Amino acid sequence: MAQEGGRLPEVLVRVGASHCITDLAGKLQFYDHWAPNYDQDVAALQYRAPSLAVDCLTQALPPLPHTALILDVACGTGLVAAELQARGFLQLHGVDGSPKMLEQARIRGLYRQLSLCTLGQEPLPSPEEAFDAVLMVGALSDGQVPCTAIPELLRVTKPGGLVCLTTRTNPSNLRYKETLEATLDRLERDGAWARLVAQPVDCWELATSTLEVVPGTCAKDGFISGIIYLYRKRGKHPPYVLCDIKRLIIRHLGASREGLGNLSESDEAISKYLNTHMHGHTANKGHPGEHNKKCYV
């Protein structure tokens, strides 16, 4: 801890400089140079996004089975994979635009497959509807992955699969966040997916300047804020999802197994059933502000 504290000023300068790089080529070059020191630097920065995003993904209801095939987009050195493996998920693929970051990820040895891909300039090297879940943590900002690449994440996600995204909400990233949310909302209006969670987080990572500090925190140890989004792709749900949806309906609505026998995998059929039978029931009872921590269907 003392070593991390001693190197913190240097780390803050380096990360602050990276936030100022708004062209993709310059950002990738920066990450190539940063790769050998990345893990220790973000530890000093108290970077929490990988663990928070994986927590969000794995707390969704119905839960992902441990056999799920998961794609980690902009995987970097593999911090997200480490969090996934700690929770029992081993079928992991990763892509990143930085060759040096991928070298560090290979050393970690947690991915079944790693690929070089600059998302936004080329498609993901995966077939359609290949993954049960797709995550992109820490790469949605100016100079990294453009918002126009979000549909590509949906392309490789199975119907009924999960997509987990994060971005910073500090002042210098608010313009990008606004554009990102417009893209996310448009895809939801178009019926491509349904939002399950939008979870704001105050303590995302240490701020690189006092101008970025979350109000109410001390400038000396202040944090920037961030947000986690979780979506479920529309379409026919995989068997494990349909099974758990039926189980939840039986538990919360008192339906019989016989009455659910013909419930199909489509979102339309499930929504119709819920709309017909939800009268007098509350889908999610809890404290105000806690409604997005666990999610149904």
Buried (B, 14 or more C-beta within 10 A) or exposed (E): EEEBEEBBEEBBEBBBEBBEBEEBEEBBBBBBEBBBBBBEBBBBBBBBBBBBBBBBBBEBBBBBBEEBBBBBBBBBBBBBBBBBBEEEBBBBBBBBBBEBBBBBBBEBEBBEEBBEBBBBEEEBEBEEBBBBBBBBBBBBBBBBBBBEBBEBBBBBBBBBBBBBBBBBBBEBBEEBBEBBBEBBEEBBEEEBBBBBBEBEBEBBBBBBBEEBBBEEBEEEEBBBBBBBBBBBBBBBBBEBBBEBBBBBBBEBBEBEEEBBEEBEBBBEBBEEBBEEBEEEEEEEEEEEEEEBBBBBB
